[in-house]
Amino acid sequence: MGEPEKRVTPHPQSEIVTRMIGLLYPFILLYGFHIIVNGHLTPGGGFQGGAILATVFITRYLARPLFDIDIVTLQILEKTFFLGIVVSPMLFLLRGVIGDSFMVSYLVLMNILIGFKVCCGLAILFFRFMFHEGKEKGTEERFHSG
């Protein structure tokens, strides 16, 4: 009745894959942040950098396929970043600052907000496919966001 949920690995994971993914985490994060922050200077930006950051969640699942990601928290973060994307242009316009420094700070802020929103959105999409869709009713109720 009130048994704890069993977290079963679908197949044994390779130690090599697990260790290599652990070694790649910092480089994936660094590259994703680099693409986001320098998006106003080079090709790339929020969307591309966010997609790279979302690969951290995907590779984590490859290393240890556990059922322990809180999708509701990711959804709240995604909605918060969206609110920041909507509100920040209004704040910059109300501030009334015009010039090159305005544009650089505005573009960097927007790239950061868009990058994190895309990261959360792609992670939610991935985990919905992996854990939520097609599972029994008890699992669906656990991740129902209301």
DSSP file (Angstrom, degrees, kcal/mol; ACC not computed):
  #  RESIDUE AA STRUCTURE BP1 BP2  ACC     N-H-->O    O-->H-N    N-H-->O    O-->H-N    TCO  KAPPA ALPHA  PHI   PSI    X-CA   Y-CA   Z-CA
    1    1 A M              0   0    0      0, 0.0     0, 0.0     0, 0.0     0, 0.0   0.000 360.0 360.0 360.0 -65.0    0.0    0.0    0.0
    2    2 A G        +     0   0    0      2,-0.0     0, 0.0     0, 0.0     0, 0.0  -0.135 360.0 149.5-104.1  37.7    2.5    2.7    1.1
    3    3 A E        -     0   0    0      1,-0.1     2,-0.1     3,-0.0     3,-0.1  -0.441  51.7-109.3 -72.0 141.5    5.5    1.0   -0.3
    4    4 A P        -     0   0    0      0, 0.0     2,-0.2     0, 0.0    -1,-0.1  -0.399  40.8 -98.4 -67.8 149.1    8.3    3.3   -1.5
    5    5 A E        -     0   0    0      1,-0.1     2,-0.4    -2,-0.1     0, 0.0  -0.455  35.3-127.0 -70.2 135.4    8.8    3.5   -5.2
    6    6 A K        -     0   0    0     -2,-0.2     2,-0.8    -3,-0.1    -1,-0.1  -0.686  12.2-148.9 -84.8 133.8   11.6    1.3   -6.6
    7    7 A R        -     0   0    0     -2,-0.4     2,-0.5    59,-0.0    59,-0.0  -0.874  23.7-176.8-105.1 103.2   14.1    3.0   -8.7
    8    8 A V        -     0   0    0     -2,-0.8     3,-0.0     2,-0.0    -2,-0.0  -0.844  25.7-134.5-108.1 133.5   15.3    0.5  -11.2
    9    9 A T        -     0   0    0     -2,-0.5    57,-0.1     1,-0.1    -2,-0.0  -0.743  17.0-141.3 -80.0 127.3   18.0    0.9  -13.8
   10   10 A P  S    S-     0   0    0      0, 0.0    -1,-0.1     0, 0.0    -2,-0.0   0.814  80.8  -0.8 -63.8 -29.8   16.7   -0.5  -17.0
   11   11 A H  S    S-     0   0    0     -3,-0.0     2,-0.1     0, 0.0     0, 0.0  -0.983  92.4 -83.2-154.1 153.5   20.1   -2.0  -17.9
   12   12 A P        -     0   0    0      0, 0.0     2,-0.3     0, 0.0     0, 0.0  -0.371  47.8-130.2 -63.5 136.5   23.5   -2.0  -16.3
   13   13 A Q        -     0   0    0     50,-0.1     2,-0.3    -2,-0.1    50,-0.1  -0.644  17.7-112.4 -91.4 144.8   25.5    1.1  -17.1
   14   14 A S     >  -     0   0    0     -2,-0.3     4,-2.2     1,-0.1     5,-0.2  -0.546  14.2-141.8 -73.0 133.7   29.0    1.1  -18.4
   15   15 A E  H  > S+     0   0    0     -2,-0.3     4,-2.4     1,-0.2     5,-0.2   0.850 102.6  55.4 -63.9 -34.7   31.5    2.4  -16.0
   16   16 A I  H  > S+     0   0    0      2,-0.2     4,-2.5     1,-0.2     5,-0.2   0.933 108.5  46.5 -64.8 -46.4   33.4    4.1  -18.9
   17   17 A V  H  > S+     0   0    0      1,-0.2     4,-2.4     2,-0.2     5,-0.2   0.926 112.8  50.4 -62.1 -44.9   30.3    6.0  -20.0
   18   18 A T  H  X S+     0   0    0     -4,-2.2     4,-1.8     1,-0.2    -2,-0.2   0.919 113.8  43.6 -60.9 -45.9   29.5    7.1  -16.5
   19   19 A R  H  X S+     0   0    0     -4,-2.4     4,-1.9     2,-0.2    -1,-0.2   0.886 113.3  51.1 -69.9 -38.6   33.0    8.4  -15.8
   20   20 A M  H  X S+     0   0    0     -4,-2.5     4,-1.8     2,-0.2    -2,-0.2   0.902 109.7  49.8 -66.6 -40.0   33.3   10.1  -19.2
   21   21 A I  H  X S+     0   0    0     -4,-2.4     4,-1.4    -5,-0.2    -1,-0.2   0.907 109.3  52.9 -64.2 -40.1   30.0   11.9  -18.8
   22   22 A G  H  < S+     0   0    0     -4,-1.8    -1,-0.2    -5,-0.2    -2,-0.2   0.874 110.4  47.6 -60.8 -37.2   31.2   13.0  -15.3
   23   23 A L  H  < S+     0   0    0     -4,-1.9     4,-0.5     1,-0.2    -1,-0.2   0.810 110.9  51.8 -72.5 -29.7   34.3   14.4  -16.9
   24   24 A L  H  X S+     0   0    0     -4,-1.8     4,-2.7     1,-0.2     5,-0.3   0.705  86.3  85.5 -81.8 -20.1   32.3   16.2  -19.6
   25   25 A Y  H  X S+     0   0    0     -4,-1.4     4,-2.5     1,-0.2     5,-0.2   0.909  90.5  45.8 -49.2 -54.0   29.9   18.0  -17.3
   26   26 A P  H  > S+     0   0    0      0, 0.0     4,-2.5     0, 0.0    -1,-0.2   0.882 114.4  48.7 -61.9 -35.5   32.1   21.0  -16.6
   27   27 A F  H  > S+     0   0    0     -4,-0.5     4,-2.5    -3,-0.2     5,-0.2   0.887 110.9  49.6 -71.6 -37.8   33.0   21.4  -20.3
   28   28 A I  H  X S+     0   0    0     -4,-2.7     4,-2.5     2,-0.2    -1,-0.2   0.936 114.1  46.1 -63.5 -45.9   29.4   21.2  -21.4
   29   29 A L  H  X S+     0   0    0     -4,-2.5     4,-2.6    -5,-0.3     5,-0.2   0.928 113.7  48.4 -62.5 -45.7   28.4   23.8  -18.8
   30   30 A L  H  X S+     0   0    0     -4,-2.5     4,-2.3    -5,-0.2    -2,-0.2   0.916 113.3  46.9 -62.3 -44.2   31.2   26.1  -19.7
   31   31 A Y  H  X S+     0   0    0     -4,-2.5     4,-2.4     2,-0.2    -1,-0.2   0.907 112.4  50.2 -65.5 -42.0   30.6   25.9  -23.4
   32   32 A G  H  X S+     0   0    0     -4,-2.5     4,-2.1    -5,-0.2    -2,-0.2   0.927 112.7  46.0 -62.3 -45.3   26.8   26.5  -22.9
   33   33 A F  H  X S+     0   0    0     -4,-2.6     4,-2.9     1,-0.2     5,-0.3   0.885 111.2  53.8 -64.7 -37.6   27.4   29.6  -20.8
   34   34 A H  H  X S+     0   0    0     -4,-2.3     4,-2.1    -5,-0.2    -2,-0.2   0.921 109.2  47.5 -62.3 -44.2   30.0   30.8  -23.3
   35   35 A I  H  < S+     0   0    0     -4,-2.4    -1,-0.2     2,-0.2    -2,-0.2   0.896 115.2  46.7 -64.0 -40.3   27.5   30.5  -26.2
   36   36 A I  H >< S+     0   0    0     -4,-2.1     3,-1.2    -5,-0.2     4,-0.2   0.961 115.5  42.5 -67.0 -51.4   24.8   32.3  -24.1
   37   37 A V  H 3< S+     0   0    0     -4,-2.9     3,-0.4     1,-0.3    -2,-0.2   0.838 120.0  42.0 -69.8 -33.4   27.0   35.2  -22.8
   38   38 A N  T >X S+     0   0    0     -4,-2.1     4,-2.2    -5,-0.3     3,-1.4   0.199  81.0 109.4 -97.5  17.1   28.7   35.8  -26.1
   39   39 A G  T <4 S+     0   0    0     -3,-1.2    -1,-0.2     1,-0.3     5,-0.2   0.747  73.5  57.2 -65.3 -23.9   25.6   35.5  -28.2
   40   40 A H  T 34 S+     0   0    0     -3,-0.4    -1,-0.3    -4,-0.2    -2,-0.1   0.614 115.4  37.0 -82.0 -10.9   25.5   39.2  -29.0
   41   41 A L  T <4 S+     0   0    0     -3,-1.4    -2,-0.2     1,-0.1    -1,-0.1   0.723 123.1  26.1-107.3 -30.5   29.0   39.0  -30.5
   42   42 A T  S  < S-     0   0    0     -4,-2.2    -1,-0.1    -7,-0.2     2,-0.1  -0.789  99.2 -71.7-128.9 167.3   29.1   35.7  -32.3
   43   43 A P  S    S+     0   0    0      0, 0.0     2,-0.3     0, 0.0    -3,-0.1  -0.408 100.5  48.9 -60.2 137.9   26.6   33.2  -33.8
   44   44 A G        +     0   0    0     -5,-0.2     2,-0.3    -2,-0.1     3,-0.1  -0.869  55.2 160.4 126.3-163.0   24.7   31.6  -31.1
   45   45 A G     >  -     0   0    0     -2,-0.3     4,-2.5     1,-0.1     5,-0.3  -0.990  59.4 -19.6 144.4-151.8   22.8   33.0  -28.2
   46   46 A G  H  > S+     0   0    0     -2,-0.3     4,-2.4     1,-0.2     5,-0.2   0.902 129.0  45.1 -62.5 -47.1   20.1   32.1  -25.8
   47   47 A F  H  > S+     0   0    0      2,-0.2     4,-2.1     1,-0.2    -1,-0.2   0.954 117.3  42.6 -66.4 -48.9   18.5   29.3  -27.7
   48   48 A Q  H  > S+     0   0    0      1,-0.2     4,-1.8     2,-0.2    -2,-0.2   0.923 117.1  47.0 -65.0 -44.2   21.6   27.5  -28.8
   49   49 A G  H  X S+     0   0    0     -4,-2.5     4,-2.4     1,-0.2    -1,-0.2   0.877 111.0  52.5 -65.4 -37.3   23.3   27.9  -25.4
   50   50 A G  H  X S+     0   0    0     -4,-2.4     4,-2.0    -5,-0.3    -1,-0.2   0.876 107.3  52.0 -64.9 -37.7   20.2   26.7  -23.6
   51   51 A A  H  X S+     0   0    0     -4,-2.1     4,-0.8     2,-0.2    -1,-0.2   0.889 110.2  48.9 -65.5 -37.9   20.0   23.6  -25.8
   52   52 A I  H >< S+     0   0    0     -4,-1.8     3,-0.7     1,-0.2     4,-0.4   0.916 110.6  50.2 -66.9 -42.4   23.7   22.8  -24.9
   53   53 A L  H >X S+     0   0    0     -4,-2.4     3,-1.5     1,-0.2     4,-0.5   0.849 103.5  60.4 -64.5 -32.8   22.9   23.3  -21.2
   54   54 A A  H >X S+     0   0    0     -4,-2.0     4,-1.6     1,-0.3     3,-0.7   0.769  89.6  71.1 -66.2 -23.9   19.9   20.9  -21.5
   55   55 A T  H <X S+     0   0    0     -4,-0.8     4,-3.1    -3,-0.7    -1,-0.3   0.745  85.6  67.7 -65.2 -19.9   22.3   18.2  -22.6
   56   56 A V  H <> S+     0   0    0     -3,-1.5     4,-1.8    -4,-0.4    -1,-0.2   0.921 102.5  45.2 -62.4 -42.4   23.6   18.1  -19.0
   57   57 A F  H <X S+     0   0    0     -3,-0.7     4,-1.7    -4,-0.5    -2,-0.2   0.905 114.6  48.4 -65.9 -40.6   20.2   16.7  -18.0
   58   58 A I  H  X S+     0   0    0     -4,-1.6     4,-1.8     1,-0.2    -2,-0.2   0.923 112.5  46.5 -68.1 -44.2   20.2   14.3  -20.9
   59   59 A T  H  X S+     0   0    0     -4,-3.1     4,-2.1     1,-0.2    -1,-0.2   0.836 107.7  58.5 -68.5 -30.1   23.7   13.0  -20.2
   60   60 A R  H  X S+     0   0    0     -4,-1.8     4,-2.8    -5,-0.3    -1,-0.2   0.913 106.0  49.0 -61.9 -41.1   22.9   12.7  -16.5
   61   61 A Y  H  < S+     0   0    0     -4,-1.7    -2,-0.2     1,-0.2    -1,-0.2   0.888 109.0  52.8 -65.0 -37.7   20.1   10.3  -17.5
   62   62 A L  H  < S+     0   0    0     -4,-1.8    -1,-0.2     1,-0.2    -2,-0.2   0.886 113.4  43.7 -64.5 -37.0   22.5    8.3  -19.7
   63   63 A A  H  < S+     0   0    0     -4,-2.1    -2,-0.2     1,-0.3    -1,-0.2   0.922 136.6   7.9 -74.6 -44.3   24.9    8.0  -16.8
   64   64 A R     <  -     0   0    0     -4,-2.8     2,-2.3    -5,-0.2    -1,-0.3  -0.777  69.5-157.9-141.0  92.5   22.3    7.2  -14.1
   65   65 A P        +     0   0    0      0, 0.0     2,-0.3     0, 0.0    -4,-0.1  -0.444  36.4 153.5 -76.5  78.9   18.8    6.6  -15.4
   66   66 A L        -     0   0    0     -2,-2.3     2,-0.9   -57,-0.1     3,-0.2  -0.707  52.0-127.1-105.9 158.9   17.0    7.3  -12.1
   67   67 A F  S    S+     0   0    0     -2,-0.3    -1,-0.0     1,-0.2   -59,-0.0  -0.521  76.3 106.9 -99.4  61.6   13.4    8.5  -11.6
   68   68 A D        +     0   0    0     -2,-0.9     2,-0.4     2,-0.0    -1,-0.2   0.186  36.4 116.1-130.7  18.7   14.4   11.4   -9.3
   69   69 A I        -     0   0    0     -3,-0.2     2,-1.1    58,-0.1     3,-0.1  -0.777  59.0-137.2 -92.0 132.3   14.0   14.6  -11.4
   70   70 A D     >  -     0   0    0     -2,-0.4     4,-1.5     1,-0.2     3,-0.2  -0.764  20.7-177.1 -91.1  99.4   11.3   17.1  -10.1
   71   71 A I  H  > S+     0   0    0     -2,-1.1     4,-2.3     1,-0.2    -1,-0.2   0.828  79.1  61.0 -67.2 -32.8    9.6   18.2  -13.2
   72   72 A V  H  > S+     0   0    0      1,-0.2     4,-2.2     2,-0.2    -1,-0.2   0.902 103.7  50.0 -63.0 -40.8    7.3   20.6  -11.3
   73   73 A T  H  > S+     0   0    0     -3,-0.2     4,-2.4     1,-0.2    -1,-0.2   0.911 110.0  50.5 -63.6 -42.3   10.4   22.6  -10.1
   74   74 A L  H  X S+     0   0    0     -4,-1.5     4,-2.5     1,-0.2    -2,-0.2   0.885 109.5  51.5 -62.0 -38.2   11.7   22.8  -13.7
   75   75 A Q  H  X S+     0   0    0     -4,-2.3     4,-2.3     2,-0.2    -2,-0.2   0.896 109.3  49.6 -66.2 -39.6    8.3   24.0  -14.8
   76   76 A I  H  X S+     0   0    0     -4,-2.2     4,-2.1     2,-0.2    -2,-0.2   0.920 112.0  48.3 -64.8 -43.1    8.3   26.8  -12.1
   77   77 A L  H  X S+     0   0    0     -4,-2.4     4,-2.5     2,-0.2    -2,-0.2   0.918 110.6  51.4 -61.7 -43.2   11.8   27.8  -13.1
   78   78 A E  H  X S+     0   0    0     -4,-2.5     4,-2.1     1,-0.2    -2,-0.2   0.916 111.0  47.3 -61.7 -43.0   10.8   27.9  -16.8
   79   79 A K  H  X S+     0   0    0     -4,-2.3     4,-2.2     2,-0.2    -1,-0.2   0.861 110.6  53.0 -66.8 -34.9    7.8   30.1  -16.1
   80   80 A T  H  X S+     0   0    0     -4,-2.1     4,-2.1     2,-0.2    -2,-0.2   0.915 109.5  47.8 -66.0 -43.1    9.9   32.4  -13.9
   81   81 A F  H  X S+     0   0    0     -4,-2.5     4,-2.1     2,-0.2    -2,-0.2   0.882 110.4  52.9 -65.6 -36.7   12.5   32.8  -16.8
   82   82 A F  H  X S+     0   0    0     -4,-2.1     4,-2.0     2,-0.2    -2,-0.2   0.919 107.4  51.3 -62.7 -42.6    9.6   33.5  -19.2
   83   83 A L  H  X S+     0   0    0     -4,-2.2     4,-2.7     1,-0.2     5,-0.2   0.905 109.2  51.1 -60.4 -40.8    8.3   36.2  -16.9
   84   84 A G  H  X S+     0   0    0     -4,-2.1     4,-2.4     1,-0.2    -1,-0.2   0.879 107.6  53.1 -62.6 -37.6   11.8   37.7  -16.8
   85   85 A I  H  < S+     0   0    0     -4,-2.1    -1,-0.2     1,-0.2    -2,-0.2   0.869 114.6  41.7 -64.8 -36.4   11.9   37.7  -20.6
   86   86 A V  H  X S+     0   0    0     -4,-2.0     4,-0.6    -5,-0.1    -2,-0.2   0.884 120.2  41.1 -77.7 -39.6    8.5   39.6  -20.7
   87   87 A V  H  X S+     0   0    0     -4,-2.7     4,-2.1    -5,-0.2     3,-0.4   0.851 100.7  68.3 -81.6 -35.5    9.3   42.0  -17.9
   88   88 A S  H  X S+     0   0    0     -4,-2.4     4,-2.3    -5,-0.2     5,-0.2   0.856  96.5  52.6 -61.5 -38.1   12.9   43.0  -18.6
   89   89 A P  H  > S+     0   0    0      0, 0.0     4,-2.2     0, 0.0    -1,-0.2   0.909 110.0  50.4 -61.8 -37.3   12.3   44.9  -21.9
   90   90 A M  H  X S+     0   0    0     -4,-0.6     4,-2.5    -3,-0.4    -2,-0.2   0.906 110.3  49.3 -65.2 -40.4    9.7   47.0  -20.1
   91   91 A L  H  X S+     0   0    0     -4,-2.1     4,-1.8     1,-0.2    -1,-0.2   0.897 111.0  49.3 -66.0 -39.3   12.1   47.7  -17.3
   92   92 A F  H  X>S+     0   0    0     -4,-2.3     4,-1.0     2,-0.2     5,-0.7   0.885 112.9  47.9 -66.7 -37.1   14.8   48.7  -19.8
   93   93 A L  H  <5S+     0   0    0     -4,-2.2     3,-0.3     1,-0.2    -2,-0.2   0.895 111.4  49.6 -70.2 -39.3   12.4   51.0  -21.6
   94   94 A L  H  <5S+     0   0    0     -4,-2.5    -1,-0.2     1,-0.2    -2,-0.2   0.833 104.5  59.6 -66.9 -31.5   11.2   52.6  -18.4
   95   95 A R  H  <5S-     0   0    0     -4,-1.8    -1,-0.2    -5,-0.2    -2,-0.2   0.833  95.7-149.8 -66.6 -31.9   14.7   53.2  -17.3
   96   96 A G  T  <5 +     0   0    0     -4,-1.0     2,-0.5    -3,-0.3    -3,-0.1   0.710  38.1 150.9  73.9  22.2   15.2   55.3  -20.5
   97   97 A V      < -     0   0    0     -5,-0.7     2,-0.4     5,-0.1    -1,-0.2  -0.747  20.7-175.7 -89.8 131.0   18.9   54.6  -21.0
   98   98 A I        +     0   0    0     -2,-0.5     2,-0.3     4,-0.1     3,-0.1  -0.952  32.2  69.2-125.1 145.4   20.0   54.7  -24.6
   99   99 A G  S  > S-     0   0    0     -2,-0.4     4,-1.8     1,-0.1     5,-0.1  -0.814  90.0 -58.6 140.3-178.4   23.4   53.9  -26.0
  100  100 A D  H  > S+     0   0    0     -2,-0.3     4,-2.4     1,-0.2     5,-0.2   0.885 128.1  53.0 -66.8 -39.8   25.8   51.1  -26.7
  101  101 A S  H  > S+     0   0    0      1,-0.2     4,-2.2     2,-0.2     5,-0.2   0.863 107.6  53.9 -65.7 -32.8   26.1   50.0  -23.0
  102  102 A F  H  > S+     0   0    0      2,-0.2     4,-2.4     1,-0.2    -1,-0.2   0.940 110.0  46.0 -62.5 -47.2   22.3   49.8  -22.9
  103  103 A M  H  X S+     0   0    0     -4,-1.8     4,-2.8     2,-0.2     5,-0.2   0.904 112.9  48.9 -65.7 -41.5   22.2   47.5  -25.9
  104  104 A V  H  X S+     0   0    0     -4,-2.4     4,-2.5     2,-0.2     5,-0.2   0.948 114.8  43.8 -64.7 -48.1   25.0   45.2  -24.7
  105  105 A S  H  X S+     0   0    0     -4,-2.2     4,-2.3    -5,-0.2    -1,-0.2   0.890 115.2  49.7 -66.0 -37.5   23.6   44.8  -21.2
  106  106 A Y  H  X S+     0   0    0     -4,-2.4     4,-2.6    -5,-0.2    -2,-0.2   0.935 112.8  46.1 -65.0 -46.1   20.1   44.3  -22.6
  107  107 A L  H  X S+     0   0    0     -4,-2.8     4,-2.5     2,-0.2    -2,-0.2   0.897 113.3  48.7 -66.0 -40.3   21.2   41.6  -25.2
  108  108 A V  H  X S+     0   0    0     -4,-2.5     4,-2.4    -5,-0.2    -1,-0.2   0.936 112.6  48.4 -64.8 -45.0   23.3   39.7  -22.6
  109  109 A L  H  X S+     0   0    0     -4,-2.3     4,-2.6    -5,-0.2    -2,-0.2   0.929 113.2  47.3 -60.4 -45.2   20.4   39.7  -20.1
  110  110 A M  H  X S+     0   0    0     -4,-2.6     4,-2.8     1,-0.2     5,-0.3   0.898 111.0  51.6 -65.3 -39.7   17.9   38.5  -22.7
  111  111 A N  H  X S+     0   0    0     -4,-2.5     4,-2.6     2,-0.2    -1,-0.2   0.907 111.1  48.5 -61.8 -41.1   20.4   35.8  -23.9
  112  112 A I  H  X S+     0   0    0     -4,-2.4     4,-2.3     2,-0.2     5,-0.2   0.944 114.0  45.3 -65.0 -47.4   20.8   34.6  -20.3
  113  113 A L  H  X S+     0   0    0     -4,-2.6     4,-2.1     1,-0.2    -2,-0.2   0.928 116.2  45.4 -63.0 -44.8   17.0   34.5  -19.7
  114  114 A I  H  X S+     0   0    0     -4,-2.8     4,-2.7    -5,-0.2     5,-0.2   0.898 111.4  54.1 -65.6 -40.0   16.3   32.8  -23.0
  115  115 A G  H  X S+     0   0    0     -4,-2.6     4,-2.3    -5,-0.3    -2,-0.2   0.927 111.5  43.0 -60.4 -46.6   19.1   30.3  -22.5
  116  116 A F  H  X S+     0   0    0     -4,-2.3     4,-2.4     2,-0.2    -1,-0.2   0.859 113.5  52.3 -70.8 -33.5   17.9   29.2  -19.1
  117  117 A K  H  X S+     0   0    0     -4,-2.1     4,-2.7    -5,-0.2    -2,-0.2   0.931 111.5  46.4 -65.7 -43.8   14.3   29.0  -20.2
  118  118 A V  H  X S+     0   0    0     -4,-2.7     4,-2.9     2,-0.2     5,-0.3   0.906 111.0  53.2 -64.1 -41.3   15.2   26.9  -23.2
  119  119 A C  H  X S+     0   0    0     -4,-2.3     4,-2.1    -5,-0.2    -2,-0.2   0.944 112.7  43.2 -58.4 -49.2   17.3   24.6  -21.0
  120  120 A C  H  X S+     0   0    0     -4,-2.4     4,-2.5     1,-0.2    -2,-0.2   0.918 114.4  51.1 -63.6 -42.8   14.4   24.1  -18.6
  121  121 A G  H  X S+     0   0    0     -4,-2.7     4,-2.4     1,-0.2    -2,-0.2   0.915 112.1  44.7 -63.4 -44.4   12.0   23.6  -21.4
  122  122 A L  H  X S+     0   0    0     -4,-2.9     4,-2.5     2,-0.2    -1,-0.2   0.866 112.8  51.8 -69.2 -34.8   14.1   21.0  -23.2
  123  123 A A  H  X S+     0   0    0     -4,-2.1     4,-2.7    -5,-0.3     5,-0.2   0.915 110.6  48.5 -65.7 -41.7   14.8   19.2  -20.0
  124  124 A I  H  X S+     0   0    0     -4,-2.5     4,-2.4     2,-0.2    -2,-0.2   0.934 112.0  49.5 -61.5 -46.0   11.1   19.1  -19.2
  125  125 A L  H  X S+     0   0    0     -4,-2.4     4,-2.0     2,-0.2    -2,-0.2   0.926 112.3  47.7 -59.1 -46.6   10.3   17.8  -22.7
  126  126 A F  H  X S+     0   0    0     -4,-2.5     4,-2.2     1,-0.2    -2,-0.2   0.939 114.3  44.8 -61.3 -48.9   13.0   15.1  -22.4
  127  127 A F  H  X>S+     0   0    0     -4,-2.7     4,-2.9     1,-0.2     5,-1.0   0.814 108.8  57.0 -71.5 -28.5   11.9   13.9  -18.9
  128  128 A R  I  X>S+     0   0    0     -4,-2.4     5,-2.9    -5,-0.2     4,-0.7   0.930 110.9  44.7 -63.0 -43.2    8.2   13.9  -19.9
  129  129 A F  I  <5S+     0   0    0     -4,-2.0    -2,-0.2    -5,-0.2    -1,-0.2   0.897 119.6  41.7 -65.5 -39.5    9.1   11.5  -22.8
  130  130 A M  I  <5S+     0   0    0     -4,-2.2    -2,-0.2    -5,-0.2    -3,-0.2   0.898 133.8   9.8 -77.8 -41.2   11.3    9.4  -20.6
  131  131 A F  I  <5S+     0   0    0     -4,-2.9    -3,-0.2    -5,-0.2    -2,-0.1   0.767 126.4  40.8-113.3 -33.4    9.2    9.1  -17.4
  132  132 A H  I ><<S+     0   0    0     -5,-1.0     3,-1.5    -4,-0.7    -3,-0.2   0.949  91.2  75.8 -92.2 -52.7    5.8   10.6  -17.8
  133  133 A E  T 3 <S+     0   0    0     -5,-2.9     3,-0.1     1,-0.3     0, 0.0  -0.397 108.2   8.7 -68.2 131.3    4.3    9.6  -21.1
  134  134 A G  T 3  S+     0   0    0      1,-0.3    -1,-0.3    -2,-0.2     2,-0.1   0.501  97.1 125.3  83.1   3.9    3.1    6.0  -21.3
  135  135 A K    <   -     0   0    0     -3,-1.5    -1,-0.3     1,-0.2    -3,-0.1  -0.401  68.7 -83.2 -88.9 171.0    3.5    5.2  -17.6
  136  136 A E    >>  -     0   0    0     -2,-0.1     4,-1.4    -3,-0.1     3,-0.8  -0.182  48.5 -95.6 -69.4 169.0    0.8    3.8  -15.4
  137  137 A K  H 3> S+     0   0    0      1,-0.3     4,-1.9     2,-0.2     5,-0.2   0.822 119.2  60.2 -59.6 -37.9   -1.7    6.1  -13.7
  138  138 A G  H 3> S+     0   0    0      1,-0.2     4,-1.1     2,-0.2    -1,-0.3   0.862 106.0  48.0 -60.5 -37.1    0.1    6.5  -10.4
  139  139 A T  H <> S+     0   0    0     -3,-0.8     4,-1.2     2,-0.2    -1,-0.2   0.868 107.9  55.1 -71.5 -36.8    3.2    8.0  -12.2
  140  140 A E  H  < S+     0   0    0     -4,-1.4     4,-0.4     1,-0.2     3,-0.3   0.892 106.1  51.4 -64.1 -39.4    1.0   10.4  -14.1
  141  141 A E  H >< S+     0   0    0     -4,-1.9     3,-0.7     1,-0.2    -1,-0.2   0.835 103.8  59.3 -66.7 -31.6   -0.5   11.8  -11.0
  142  142 A R  H 3< S+     0   0    0     -4,-1.1    -1,-0.2     1,-0.2    -2,-0.2   0.858 113.4  36.2 -65.0 -35.9    2.9   12.4   -9.4
  143  143 A F  T 3< S+     0   0    0     -4,-1.2     2,-0.3    -3,-0.3    -1,-0.2   0.296  81.8 128.9-102.9   8.8    4.0   14.7  -12.2
  144  144 A H    <   -     0   0    0     -3,-0.7   -72,-0.0    -4,-0.4    -3,-0.0  -0.505  42.4-162.2 -68.7 125.4    0.7   16.4  -12.9
  145  145 A S              0   0    0     -2,-0.3    -1,-0.2     1,-0.0    -4,-0.0   0.488 360.0 360.0 -92.7  -2.8    1.4   20.2  -12.8
  146  146 A G              0   0    0      0, 0.0    -2,-0.1     0, 0.0    -1,-0.0   0.466 360.0 360.0  89.3 360.0   -2.2   21.3  -12.3
